[in-house]
């Protein structure tokens, strides 16, 4: 099949491989970009698959804690200029306090139940969009509730470009803060191996097995190689298996065992992650406005 330049560019952006390698991978997989990523990994042309994660949307991620309830949220705007506006910050504050008050479990419930200044959430956002002059996208949120035997750890980086909320089974505030710093810096996906969906485990094992075969390794050692690489995979995605950011002589799990603590859950929001930015030719835009 004919492979478009746009598809080649998309695969190159995701994987970092050369143009010809990207084109060949797409030809071998009939233009299926996910299969092309696996093809490149299995052939050893890239060491790890990276999904497109371009930070494109502007906005802020923030955390609100009231008593035993905490909310972490991300709200986007079209430009960084608007995101730095005091009116935009007020909008996020009002949404955050409303989330802590109403405690919705998902966005659908938030739209049904949350009211701000006597307005529904959707009407509130519509009205604020008119004031800001840009589209406001309330993208995502999570509400955590803790017991008196638990503690929240929170960290906000660069004024709201990254926000991390951690729920810890402990009463140690400093430990919770340090864990939030770790999650912000290392960005795990799961707390432990047990949380990884079986489908994701199986897929990773298949890719690593094909990779080892394509490296010409003997069958009798492939299984051991794959197991070793799976442990490395766990350390990349699981908080407990990672080297502790503030003391890499121990893993996070070893730290938690030492402190007789555990992590119940966490969320890390980086503003705009996974959202594609519309490519714009600034010079052409200026010229068109001058004409």
N, C-alpha and C positions, 0 to 999 in steps of 0.2 A: 504494500500500500504506500501511497505518497505520504511523506511525513512533512508537516508544515514547519516553517522556521519558528513559528510561535511556540509549537509544542517542544521543539528542540531547546529553545531558550528556557522554557519552563523547567525542563529536566535539568538543564545546566545550573539554573538558579537553585534547585533543590539539592543537587549532588556535588557541584563544583567540578565536574569532569569536563573534558574538552568537547568542542562542538562535534567532531567526528565520532567520538565515543558515545556521545548522547544520541546522535542520529542512528548509529548502528544498533544501540540498545533498543531504541524505539522500533526499528525495522524488525528486529528479532522477536519483538513482543507484540507486533501488529498495532503499535501506537498506544498500548496500554501503559500509562505512565507509572502506575504502582508496580506492575510486573517489570518494567524497565529498571526501576530502582533496585529491585531484587536481583535482576540480571547483572547489574553493575557491581553489586555487593558480592554476589556469588563468584564472579570472575576476578575479584580482587582489585577492581579499578576504583573502588572507594572503600573506606574502612568502616563507615557507618552510614546508614540511611538517615538523612535529615529531611523531614517534611518542610515544605515552604512555611517559614515562620517569620516572614518579614514584618517588622514593627512598622505599621503604616498609619493607623488611625491615631489621632491626637486625643488628649483627654487626661484623666486622672484616675488613679486607683487609691482608695482610702479605706480606713477601718474605723468602726464606731463600736464602743463598748459601754454598756450600761448595766451594772450589776452582773448577773450571770448570763447575760446575752451579748453576743458580739456579731457584727455584720461586716463583711468585706465586700466591696463593690467596685465596678469599673464603669465609668461613664465617658463616652467619646464625643468629640467635636471634630469639625472639619479642619481646623487650623490650630497650631500651638498658641497663636495669639489669643484666640478665644478661650483656650484652656487655662490661660494665665489670668483671665479676667476675674475680678472679685465676684461678679454676679454668677459666674459659672461655679466658683467655689461654694457659693451660698446654695446653689441648686444641689450639689453633691451632699452638702451638709444636711439639707432638708430631707433628701431621699434616704440618706444613711440613718438618720434618727427615726424616720418612719419605718424602716426595715426592722430596727431593734424593737420598735413599739408593736408592730403587727406580726412579726416573725413568720413571714410567708416561707413556704418550702421551695417554691420555684417561681419562675417568671409569670406563668399563667395565674397562679394564686395571687401574686403581687398585683397584677392588673385587675383582678377581681375585688380584692379586699383593701389594698392600701389607699388611703386618702391623705392628701397633703394640702393644708390650708383649705379644707372643705371640698377639694376637687379630687376626682379620680386620678390615678397615676398617669393615665394616658392624656387626660385633659390638662393636667399640670405640665407635662412635658411639651405638649403642643403650645401652651401659652408661653412657656419659657423659651421655646425655640424662636418665637416671634421677637422676644426681647433680646436674645443673644444675636440673632440674625444668622445663625447657622444651625444645621441639623444637629440635634442632641440625641445620641443613641445610648440609652440605658442598657448596656450590653449584657452584664451578668452580675450575680451576687451569690453569696452563701451566708446563711445565718447559723451560728453555732450557739448551743446552750450548754453551760457547764454546771457541775455540782459544786458544792462547797469544798470538796476534796480535789478539785481540779483547778487549773490556772490557764489563762490565755497568755500566749506570747505574741507580740505584734512588732512589726518593723515596716517602716515606710521609707523607701529609698528615692533620692533625687526629687524630693517634694511631691512624690506621687506617681513616678514612672513605674515603680514596682512596689507592691504591697503584699505582705505575708502575714497570715494569721495561723497560729498553731494552738491546738487544744492538747494540753499535757496533763497526764495523770500524776500530779505532784502539787506541792504548795510552794515550790521554789520559783519565784518570779525571775530571778537572774538566769536560771536554767532555761526557762521558757523563752526569754529574750534571746539567749544564745542560740537556741534551736531555730528561732525565727530568722536570725541572721544567717544561719547555715542554709536553711531552705531558700532564702532570698538569693544567696550566692551560688548555690549548686543546682537548684531547681530539680529536685526529684519529682517523679510522677506519683509514686505510691509510698505508703509507710513501710510495708514489708512485702516479701515475695508472695505471700498468700493472697495479696490483693490484685496481683497481676492476672488478668483474664486468661483462661486456659488457651483461648484462640491466639492471643498475643504470644504466649510461651511457645506454642506449637509452631507458629510462623517463624519466630526467631530461631528455634532449633532447626527447622528445615533449611533456612538460609545459611546458617553456620555449617550445617552438614554438607550442603552443596559447595560452600566456599572451601571447606577442607578437602573435598574430593577434587575440586578443580586445582588445588595446590599440589595434587599428586601424592597426597599422604596415603600410607598403607591403611587398608581397612581396619586392621587390628588396633591402630592408635587413633583412628578418627573419633571413636566414641569418647575416649578420654580427652581429646582436644576439644570436642564440642562441649563437654561438661565444664572444662576449664573456662571456655569462652562464655558459657551461660552464666557462670559465677561473675564474670566481668560485666556482663549485661545487667545482672541484678544490682551490682554496685553502681551502675550508671543510673538506674531508674528507681531504686528503692532507698528511702531515707535510712533505714536501719543498717543497710549494708555499706553505706558510704563512709569514707574517711571523714572524721569530724573536722570541720573547717577550722576551728580554733585550736585544734591539737591533733594533727594527723598521725600521732602515734597510736590512736585508738579509733575504732569505728563509732558511729552514733549509737549503735546497740550496746557496745561496751560501756560507753558513757552513761547511757540510761540504766543499765544494770548496776553500775557503780553507785548511781544516785537513787536506786530503787524507784525508778520512774519509767514511764512509757508514753509514747505519743499516740493519742487517740485518733487525731485527724489533723489535716492542714489544708490550706489553700494558698496558692501563690499566683497573683495576677500581675502580669507585665503588660502595660498599656499597649494595645494594638497588636499583640501577638496573634499571628494567624490571619490577619486582615491584609488583603492586598491593597497597596496604594496605587491609585490611578496615576500612570506615568504622564507627566506633563512637560511640554517644551516651553519653558518660561520665556525664552527669547521670542518665540513665535507668538505667545500670548500677548506680550508687550507690543509687538509689531501690529497685531490685529487690533488692539485697542487704540493705537496711534492712528491707524487707518480709519 
